[in-house]
Amino acid sequence: MINWKAVLTGLIITIIIALILNPFIGEFGSYTGIVIAGMIVGYRVKRNTANGIIHGALIGVTGGIAAVIILIVVGGVFIVKVEIYGLLIKTGFDIVLGAVGGAAGTIFAGKK
């Protein structure tokens, strides 16, 4: 069962970390935010590794959707048409990184 409260928390953590780190280290800040948020959410759900992977991947998907929405609001539809392929590739990376973070979080939760 999906813990949507944990996924929403992870999305908020991802956005905050990305906003803080992106000016300093670029796109790596977004990726770092997704891994850290995935670890936190994986630690919070702490059922098993597969569940952490699913929750982390959901953070990547919701983060990609949030990026598209923000891009539409800020840049308009023209920019979205130009950037949609890059956003799809980035969302793929986000899903993988979130899943890795979620797996790591559940492993850390099990080592008490």
TILO-568941 format. One record per residue: residue number from 1; residue in three letters; chain; x, y, z of N, C-alpha, C in turn. Coordinates in Angstrom, 3 decimals. Atoms other than C-alpha are relative to their C-alpha. Example, Ala and Ser with C-alpha at 12.3 -4.5 7.8 and 13.67 -1.06 7.14 Angstrom:
% residues 2
<nulo 1,ALA,A,<0.890,-1.190,0.000>,<12.300,-4.500,7.800>,<0.900,1.200,0.000>>
<nulo 2,SER,A,<-0.820,-1.190,-0.060>,<13.670,-1.060,7.140>,<-0.770,1.090,0.730>>
//
This chain:
% residues 112
<nulo 1,MET,A,<0.840,-1.177,0.000>,<0.000,0.000,0.000>,<0.892,1.250,0.000>>
<nulo 2,ILE,A,<-0.800,-1.215,0.155>,<1.311,3.416,-0.956>,<-0.306,0.970,1.137>>
<nulo 3,ASN,A,<0.124,-1.010,-1.042>,<1.930,5.898,1.838>,<0.151,1.364,-0.680>>
<nulo 4,TRP,A,<-0.041,-1.250,0.759>,<0.997,9.097,-0.017>,<0.494,1.166,0.831>>
<nulo 5,LYS,A,<-0.512,-1.063,-0.866>,<1.807,11.250,2.991>,<1.533,0.021,-0.058>>
<nulo 6,ALA,A,<-1.457,0.084,0.106>,<5.410,10.010,2.814>,<0.473,0.482,-1.362>>
<nulo 7,VAL,A,<-0.378,-0.445,1.349>,<5.521,10.591,-0.958>,<-0.098,1.522,-0.108>>
<nulo 8,LEU,A,<0.144,-1.461,0.017>,<4.216,14.155,-0.535>,<1.118,0.668,0.797>>
<nulo 9,THR,A,<-1.124,-0.523,-0.794>,<6.796,14.761,2.197>,<1.292,-0.058,-0.805>>
<nulo 10,GLY,A,<-1.191,0.134,0.836>,<9.502,13.459,-0.138>,<0.043,1.005,-1.126>>
<nulo 11,LEU,A,<0.055,-0.990,1.072>,<8.336,15.726,-2.939>,<0.352,1.385,0.523>>
<nulo 12,ILE,A,<-0.303,-1.310,-0.594>,<8.468,18.760,-0.660>,<1.486,0.096,0.339>>
<nulo 13,ILE,A,<-1.432,0.013,-0.331>,<11.940,17.774,0.572>,<0.827,0.149,-1.279>>
<nulo 14,THR,A,<-0.714,-0.090,1.275>,<13.087,17.316,-3.039>,<0.013,1.431,-0.526>>
<nulo 15,ILE,A,<0.092,-1.376,0.519>,<11.845,20.759,-4.063>,<0.852,0.948,0.829>>
<nulo 16,ILE,A,<-0.780,-0.892,-0.865>,<13.427,22.472,-1.047>,<1.493,-0.186,-0.230>>
<nulo 17,ILE,A,<-1.437,0.258,0.198>,<16.811,20.781,-1.501>,<0.435,0.480,-1.383>>
<nulo 18,ALA,A,<-0.350,-0.437,1.357>,<16.769,21.459,-5.260>,<0.092,1.519,-0.079>>
<nulo 19,LEU,A,<-0.045,-1.470,0.028>,<15.971,25.141,-4.727>,<1.232,0.541,0.719>>
<nulo 20,ILE,A,<-1.181,-0.445,-0.741>,<18.822,25.440,-2.232>,<1.278,-0.315,-0.762>>
<nulo 21,LEU,A,<-1.262,0.440,0.591>,<21.465,23.470,-4.151>,<0.180,0.376,-1.475>>
<nulo 22,ASN,A,<-0.142,-0.279,1.436>,<20.701,24.265,-7.826>,<0.818,1.243,-0.321>>
<nulo 23,PRO,A,<-0.827,-1.164,0.336>,<22.211,27.775,-7.746>,<1.500,-0.250,0.174>>
<nulo 24,PHE,A,<-1.417,0.230,-0.289>,<25.475,26.354,-6.427>,<0.602,-1.119,-0.840>>
<nulo 25,ILE,A,<-0.593,1.148,0.700>,<25.937,22.986,-8.136>,<-0.818,-0.449,-1.210>>
<nulo 26,GLY,A,<0.756,0.295,1.221>,<23.409,23.029,-10.990>,<-0.967,-1.165,0.155>>
<nulo 27,GLU,A,<0.971,1.100,0.041>,<21.290,20.038,-11.967>,<0.331,-1.109,0.997>>
<nulo 28,PHE,A,<-0.396,0.993,-1.010>,<23.258,17.821,-9.579>,<-0.742,0.244,1.315>>
<nulo 29,GLY,A,<0.775,-0.319,-1.206>,<21.355,19.620,-6.797>,<-1.366,-0.663,-0.011>>
<nulo 30,SER,A,<1.298,0.676,0.112>,<18.044,18.234,-8.091>,<0.151,-1.496,0.227>>
<nulo 31,TYR,A,<-0.223,1.436,-0.172>,<19.455,14.726,-8.288>,<0.330,-0.337,1.453>>
<nulo 32,THR,A,<-0.318,0.205,-1.416>,<20.890,15.030,-4.785>,<-1.261,0.078,0.849>>
<nulo 33,GLY,A,<1.250,-0.140,-0.737>,<17.520,16.210,-3.500>,<-0.883,-1.231,-0.120>>
<nulo 34,ILE,A,<0.837,1.181,0.187>,<15.746,13.193,-4.990>,<0.569,-1.194,0.755>>
<nulo 35,VAL,A,<-0.595,1.118,-0.735>,<18.225,10.713,-3.513>,<-0.227,0.164,1.505>>
<nulo 36,ILE,A,<0.192,-0.240,-1.434>,<18.030,12.316,-0.061>,<-1.466,-0.188,0.384>>
<nulo 37,ALA,A,<1.425,0.166,-0.290>,<14.227,12.497,-0.193>,<-0.403,-1.471,-0.090>>
<nulo 38,GLY,A,<0.271,1.436,0.108>,<14.091,8.869,-1.360>,<0.474,-0.759,1.229>>
<nulo 39,MET,A,<-0.519,0.655,-1.202>,<16.248,7.831,1.580>,<-0.899,0.284,1.203>>
<nulo 40,ILE,A,<0.859,-0.364,-1.133>,<14.047,9.710,4.042>,<-1.336,-0.734,-0.086>>
<nulo 41,VAL,A,<1.282,0.688,0.162>,<10.847,8.263,2.599>,<0.165,-1.506,0.179>>
<nulo 42,GLY,A,<-0.258,1.426,-0.201>,<12.335,4.765,2.449>,<0.171,-0.335,1.466>>
<nulo 43,TYR,A,<-0.167,0.198,-1.442>,<13.314,5.111,6.097>,<-1.348,0.090,0.714>>
<nulo 44,ARG,A,<1.310,-0.175,-0.652>,<9.804,6.279,6.995>,<-0.930,-1.170,-0.254>>
<nulo 45,VAL,A,<0.920,1.108,0.277>,<7.964,3.427,5.248>,<0.521,-1.308,0.562>>
<nulo 46,LYS,A,<-0.769,1.097,-0.594>,<10.533,0.834,6.472>,<-0.681,-1.368,0.067>>
<nulo 47,ARG,A,<0.597,1.339,0.026>,<8.506,-2.228,5.512>,<0.964,-1.001,-0.614>>
<nulo 48,ASN,A,<-0.995,0.835,0.670>,<10.807,-3.863,2.969>,<0.632,0.814,-1.125>>
<nulo 49,THR,A,<-0.749,-0.746,1.007>,<13.219,-2.860,0.249>,<-0.851,0.299,-1.229>>
<nulo 50,ALA,A,<0.848,-0.224,1.176>,<10.693,-3.275,-2.578>,<-0.954,1.164,0.236>>
<nulo 51,ASN,A,<0.898,-1.105,-0.317>,<8.305,-0.907,-0.831>,<0.755,1.329,-0.018>>
<nulo 52,GLY,A,<-0.820,-1.210,0.065>,<11.104,1.648,-0.415>,<0.308,0.399,-1.429>>
<nulo 53,ILE,A,<-0.273,-0.282,1.407>,<11.944,1.339,-4.108>,<-1.225,0.610,-0.667>>
<nulo 54,ILE,A,<1.238,-0.528,0.595>,<8.308,1.928,-5.089>,<-0.248,1.431,0.454>>
<nulo 55,HIS,A,<0.239,-1.350,-0.511>,<7.972,4.967,-2.839>,<1.036,0.983,-0.548>>
<nulo 56,GLY,A,<-1.031,-0.867,0.576>,<11.287,6.398,-4.060>,<-0.261,0.302,-1.464>>
<nulo 57,ALA,A,<0.320,-0.216,1.411>,<10.257,5.911,-7.693>,<-1.181,0.956,-0.141>>
<nulo 58,LEU,A,<1.132,-0.932,0.031>,<6.988,7.715,-6.954>,<0.450,1.441,0.242>>
<nulo 59,ILE,A,<-0.555,-1.342,-0.194>,<9.019,10.660,-5.709>,<0.580,0.512,-1.319>>
<nulo 60,GLY,A,<-0.541,-0.391,1.298>,<10.836,10.683,-9.059>,<-1.086,0.382,-0.988>>
<nulo 61,VAL,A,<1.105,-0.293,0.917>,<7.553,10.590,-11.005>,<-0.670,1.317,0.377>>
<nulo 62,THR,A,<0.665,-1.236,-0.418>,<5.895,13.312,-8.929>,<0.921,1.202,-0.173>>
<nulo 63,GLY,A,<-0.955,-1.083,0.237>,<9.066,15.392,-9.144>,<0.039,0.397,-1.466>>
<nulo 64,GLY,A,<0.040,-0.302,1.432>,<9.004,15.100,-12.939>,<-1.263,0.732,-0.397>>
<nulo 65,ILE,A,<1.260,-0.682,0.276>,<5.346,16.108,-13.054>,<0.049,1.438,0.531>>
<nulo 66,ALA,A,<-0.122,-1.345,-0.574>,<6.069,19.054,-10.754>,<0.897,0.878,-0.868>>
<nulo 67,ALA,A,<-0.898,-0.772,0.869>,<8.935,20.126,-13.037>,<-0.724,0.462,-1.257>>
<nulo 68,VAL,A,<0.761,-0.387,1.189>,<6.616,20.115,-16.062>,<-0.973,1.121,0.335>>
<nulo 69,ILE,A,<0.956,-1.028,-0.396>,<3.983,22.148,-14.211>,<0.703,1.333,0.234>>
<nulo 70,ILE,A,<-0.747,-1.229,-0.257>,<6.554,24.668,-13.012>,<0.498,0.611,-1.308>>
<nulo 71,LEU,A,<-0.488,-0.499,1.287>,<7.999,24.936,-16.536>,<-1.126,0.639,-0.811>>
<nulo 72,ILE,A,<1.136,-0.586,0.714>,<4.550,25.574,-18.023>,<-0.355,1.356,0.601>>
<nulo 73,VAL,A,<0.369,-1.253,-0.658>,<3.788,28.267,-15.442>,<1.035,1.082,-0.278>>
<nulo 74,VAL,A,<-1.061,-0.995,0.150>,<7.160,29.983,-15.775>,<0.272,0.318,-1.466>>
<nulo 75,GLY,A,<-0.464,-0.226,1.359>,<7.990,29.498,-19.446>,<-1.047,-0.020,-1.083>>
<nulo 76,GLY,A,<1.029,0.077,1.019>,<4.756,28.877,-21.280>,<0.071,-1.291,-0.784>>
<nulo 77,VAL,A,<0.130,1.246,0.746>,<3.745,26.155,-23.701>,<1.135,-0.189,-0.999>>
<nulo 78,PHE,A,<-1.068,0.130,0.995>,<6.466,26.906,-26.292>,<1.235,-0.663,0.597>>
<nulo 79,ILE,A,<-1.178,0.582,-0.640>,<9.273,26.085,-23.885>,<-0.235,-1.466,0.318>>
<nulo 80,VAL,A,<0.302,1.395,-0.317>,<7.529,22.879,-22.849>,<0.157,-0.865,-1.243>>
<nulo 81,LYS,A,<-0.153,0.778,1.224>,<7.392,21.732,-26.490>,<1.469,-0.245,-0.315>>
<nulo 82,VAL,A,<-1.417,0.128,0.292>,<11.109,22.323,-26.861>,<0.690,-0.898,1.030>>
<nulo 83,GLU,A,<-0.695,0.680,-1.086>,<12.100,20.870,-23.497>,<-0.618,-1.332,0.423>>
<nulo 84,ILE,A,<0.722,1.163,-0.493>,<9.689,17.922,-23.219>,<0.862,-1.258,-0.038>>
<nulo 85,TYR,A,<-0.836,1.199,0.072>,<12.212,15.303,-24.349>,<1.056,0.000,1.105>>
<nulo 86,GLY,A,<-0.956,-0.098,-1.098>,<14.792,16.550,-21.886>,<-0.649,-0.283,1.341>>
<nulo 87,LEU,A,<0.717,0.267,-1.248>,<12.184,16.472,-19.120>,<-0.339,-1.474,0.143>>
<nulo 88,LEU,A,<0.279,1.433,-0.069>,<11.248,12.894,-20.012>,<1.248,-0.786,0.396>>
<nulo 89,ILE,A,<-1.256,0.662,-0.369>,<14.888,11.818,-19.805>,<0.341,0.284,1.453>>
<nulo 90,LYS,A,<-0.278,-0.362,-1.391>,<15.337,13.713,-16.535>,<-0.928,-0.744,0.955>>
<nulo 91,THR,A,<0.935,0.732,-0.844>,<12.208,12.094,-15.108>,<0.418,-1.460,0.122>>
<nulo 92,GLY,A,<-0.527,1.376,-0.067>,<13.675,8.681,-15.994>,<1.142,-0.102,1.000>>
<nulo 93,PHE,A,<-1.084,-0.026,-0.986>,<16.833,9.567,-14.058>,<-0.551,0.176,1.409>>
<nulo 94,ASP,A,<0.590,-0.250,-1.315>,<14.697,10.876,-11.197>,<-0.640,-1.260,0.573>>
<nulo 95,ILE,A,<0.634,1.236,-0.464>,<12.754,7.610,-11.007>,<1.057,-0.978,0.508>>
<nulo 96,VAL,A,<-1.059,0.928,-0.408>,<15.943,5.540,-10.851>,<0.671,0.481,1.281>>
<nulo 97,LEU,A,<-0.666,-0.532,-1.193>,<17.609,7.836,-8.306>,<-0.905,-0.069,1.225>>
<nulo 98,GLY,A,<0.938,0.113,-1.114>,<14.476,7.948,-6.143>,<-0.125,-1.431,0.485>>
<nulo 99,ALA,A,<0.083,1.418,-0.374>,<14.252,4.156,-6.220>,<1.249,-0.439,0.764>>
<nulo 100,VAL,A,<-1.241,0.327,-0.716>,<17.909,3.839,-5.192>,<-0.008,0.601,1.400>>
<nulo 101,GLY,A,<0.094,-0.643,-1.313>,<17.382,6.333,-2.369>,<-1.002,-0.701,0.912>>
<nulo 102,GLY,A,<1.007,0.694,-0.791>,<14.222,4.542,-1.229>,<0.501,-1.350,0.495>>
<nulo 103,ALA,A,<-0.574,1.275,-0.420>,<16.031,1.190,-1.180>,<1.029,0.199,1.111>>
<nulo 104,ALA,A,<-1.000,-0.284,-1.029>,<18.903,2.686,0.800>,<-0.655,0.373,1.332>>
<nulo 105,GLY,A,<0.697,-0.399,-1.220>,<16.475,4.239,3.292>,<-0.596,-1.187,0.727>>
<nulo 106,THR,A,<0.562,1.174,-0.665>,<14.733,0.937,3.953>,<1.091,-0.898,0.555>>
<nulo 107,ILE,A,<-1.118,0.795,-0.529>,<18.074,-0.819,4.364>,<0.524,0.634,1.282>>
<nulo 108,PHE,A,<-0.439,-0.683,-1.229>,<19.163,1.829,6.888>,<-0.996,-0.185,1.130>>
<nulo 109,ALA,A,<1.033,0.177,-1.030>,<15.841,1.449,8.725>,<0.064,-1.385,0.604>>
<nulo 110,GLY,A,<-0.075,1.368,-0.503>,<16.387,-2.294,9.035>,<1.238,-0.302,0.815>>
<nulo 111,LYS,A,<-1.259,0.251,-0.710>,<19.866,-1.947,10.594>,<0.011,0.549,1.393>>
<nulo 112,LYS,A,<0.044,-0.527,-1.359>,<18.694,-0.776,13.997>,<0.601,-0.981,0.964>>
//
